[in-house]
Amino acid sequence: MILLHGFTDNGLCWARVASMLENDFDIIMPDIRGHGKSIAKEIDFSLETISEDIVKLINSLLLEKPILMGHSMGGQIATLIAASHPELISKIILEDPAYIFNNKSFKARFLVMIFKFMIKRNRKKTEEKLRKSSKRMNPKWDDMDNDTWAAGQKEYSLNDPITTFENLKISVDWHETFPKINSPTLIIISTKGILREKDANSIISEFGDAKLAIVQKAGHNIRRDNFEAFMAQVKSFLEV
């Protein structure tokens, strides 16, 4: 199973999930280019290019039809791989995939503004201050999630984040992409995430074989906000 993190996170942000699945799966948690301990020398940060990075990882490790699970941007990447290389994977699990169907929408501009603010703020803070901020903002998060979030944010902020951010190309025709996916798919959303229930219900039929799960009392970081409910949905899907 390959776990794909979201924007500004790193591979180790999945550590708590991995601990629950490692007895049944070989878990791989890569740092996406420009994140974690990768180096942001490239200028191409399109979703398509990042997706091909993961395809090369699958092929180089000779993995046989792994399961992909991705959060936010990682969910977008898993979606693109399932559509462009359906023969390589078996299933995909998407945690609040950050589909934006109109890149000129208010939502897109709002997200850009938030990320620019976060990048500047995090660069000035130590990892310990980021950890304390996370605990204050997310009192229900497990300590492991606070620790890995803080480490990921600090790593990203020091790895040429403006180059990564300004060259991140997210313009994808999702309505053209979804029908190409025939792998069993689980889309997990929350009551306060990016992908709203109305939009999720409108796209679910565009997939070949997809199921929608809604987790209560959670925001965009579903697994961190309501870990037990998230893992219950994941395990139920994996047992099918």
N, C-alpha and C positions, 0 to 999 in steps of 0.2 A: 504494500500500500504506500502510495506517495502522497504526502501531505503538503499542500501548497499554501503558503501564508499570504496575507494581505499586504497592501501598500504600507511601507515604513516598519513592518514587522520583520521577523526572521524565522528560520526553520525551527528553532527551539521553542517558539511560541506554542508549538503543538505538544510539548513535553507531557502535559497532564493527560491529554487524549491518548498519546502513544503508550503511556503507562497502563492504560486500560485495554489496549488492543495488542500489545506486544507478545502475548502468549499465543495468539492466533495468527498473527501476521508479521512478516518482516517489514519494519517501518522505515521509510526513507523520508527525511525532512530537509530538502535542499534550501539553501539561501538563493532567492531569485536575484538575478544580476542587479547590482546597485544596492543590494541589501545585505545585512548580516556581515559575514566575513568575505563576501565577494568584492571585487574591485570595479569601481564605476569608471573604467577607462573608455568604454564604448559610448557612442552617442545615440545608438538605436535602442530605444526602450519601447518599441511598439509591442502591443499584446501578442501579435503574430510572431515576432522574433523571440520573445520570451517563451512562448509556447513551444517553438522549435528547440529552444534550449532543453526543455523537459523531454521532448521527443528524443533528442540526442542522448540524454541521460538514460532513458529507457533502453535504447538500443545498445549503448556502450556497456550497460550492466547486464545485458541479455535477459531482461525481465520478461516474463511470460504473462501478458495481459494483466498488469497490475490494476488495482482500484485506485482512482484518483479522488482525493477529497480536498476541496479548496474553499478558503474563506475570502469573501470580498473580491479583490483582484485575483486571488488564487482561484476563486470560483469561475471567473471569466476565462482564465487560462485553461482550466480543466474543460470548460465548455468548448473552447476552440480546438483542443486536442481531440476531444470526442467526436467533433464534427469533421476534422481534417484527417484524422488517423484512427478511424473506428476499429481497425483491425488490431490496434496495439493495446487496447484496454478492455476491461470487463465491465466495470461499473463506475459511476461518478456520483459523488456526494457534494452538494453545493450549499455552503453555509452563507446565507444572505449574499448571493452573488451580486456584484455591484453593476448590474445592467443599467445603463442610461440610454434610453431610446431616442433622446433628442439632445445632442451634445451642446446645443445652444440654450438649453432649458435653464431655468433658475436654479434647479437642483445641481446641475453641473457647475455652474458658476459659484454656488455656495460651497460645494465641496472643495473646489480649487482654493477658495479664500481660507477655508479652515486648515487645509494642509499647509499652505504657505505660512500661516500663523504658527502651526505646530512645529514646522521645520526650524524657524527662527528661534522659537522658545526653547526647543529641546537642545539646540546647539549650545545654549548658554548654561544649561543645567548639568549638574553631575548626574551620574547614574543613580546615586543614592537619593538625590532630590527628586528625580523622576519616579523612583520607586515610592517615595513618600507621597508624591502627588497622585500616583495611581491608587494607592491605598485610601487616600482621602476622597477621590472622585468615585472610586468603585469599592465601597466598603464590603460588598458581598463577594468580591473576587477571592479566590484562593491565593495564598502567599506565592505559590509557584507561578501563577499567572501574572501577579504583580511583578515578580522578579524577572521573568522572561520578557514581559512587555517593556520594562524599563531598559533592559539590556538591548533589545532590538531597536528601540527608539534612539538610544545613544549611538549604537553602531551606524544606523542609517544617517543620523545627523552629521556624523564625521566622515562619511563616504561620498563626498561631492554631491550632496542631496539636490542642489539646485539644478545641476546638469541632468540628473535622473528625472527630476520632476518636470522640468521644462521640455524634455524630450520624450516623455511618456505619452504615447499615442493610443487613445482608447476608442477611436472612431471605428466601430464595428457594426455591420448590419446584422443585428441579432435575429431579426425575423427571417433572414436568409440562412442564418447559421443553425437555428434550432431544428429545422426539419431534417438536417443531415445527421442528427444524433439518433442512433438506434440502441445504444447501450442503456441498460436499466439505470434510471436517474432518480436520485432523491434530492429535492430542493427543500431546504430547511429555512424558514423565515421566522421572524418574530413580530410582535405587535408594534415595535418601534424601530424597525430596521430600515435599510435603504429600499429593498424591494418590497413594496406594499402588497397586501393580500389581493387587492383588486387587480394589480398588474400581474401578479403571480398566477392568479386564476385565468387571466386572459391569455397567457403564453403556454400554460402547461400542456394544452392540446397540440401545440406545435412540435413537441418532442415525440419521439417514437414510442417511448415507454417511460413515463415519468410519474412520480408521486410527489405530492406537496404535503409538508408537515409544518404546522405552526406552533411555535413555542411561546408560551406566555411568560410574562415578567422578564423580558429580555430586550436588549437593544441590538445594535449592529454586531456586537461581539457576543453572539448567542452562547457559544460554549463556555465563555467566561462568566456570563451573567447568570446562566441557569444550566450548569454543567450536567446535572442528573437528567434533566428533561432532554437535553441535547443528545447525550450518550444513549438514552433509551431509544430515541428515534434512529440513531446510527446503528445500534446493535440489532434492532428489529429488521432494518433494511438489509443488513449483512447476512442475516439468518435465512432470508428468502432464497 
